[in-house]
Amino acid sequence: MDVRLTSQIIPKKGSSKYLGSVIQGDGEIDEDVTQLIGVGWMKWRLAPGVLCDRKMPLKLKAKFYKAVVRPTILYCAECWPVKNSHIQKMKVAEMRMLRWMCEHTRLDKIMNKDIRVKVDIALMEDKMREIRLR
């Protein structure tokens, strides 16, 4: 069904942005998850003096990550119809950030759980579940 404004036809869009969230016509949240991961990286790039400084204690970096970056990525997560692919995307982005914070690369072959223990950060799924149950 076409939407008309006087004699002009308004074109349909596959998605639109409303209050910071991307609303897709098919009800999926793929674009929203991708956009929020990008916003999380933007917050990360605003604080290289804290997160990438070798002299900064790891506990301080972890506190900053928990207070600024993670809430940005999980914005509106309490109402998402989450799929495993969305969780996987967020886990990958988070682990890249945590490895960077710890000054490790994947070539160092340090397991994800060891890095999480080192910086004392819970799994992304657990945090999402906590937000949804709150």
Secondary structure, DSSP 8 states (H G I E B T S, - for coil): --EEETTEEE---SEEEETTEEEETTS--HHHHHHHHHHHHHHHHH-HHHHS-TTS-HHHHHHHIIIIIHHHHTTTGGG----HHHHHHHHHHHHHHHHHHTT--GGG---HHHHHHHHT---HHHHHHHHHH-
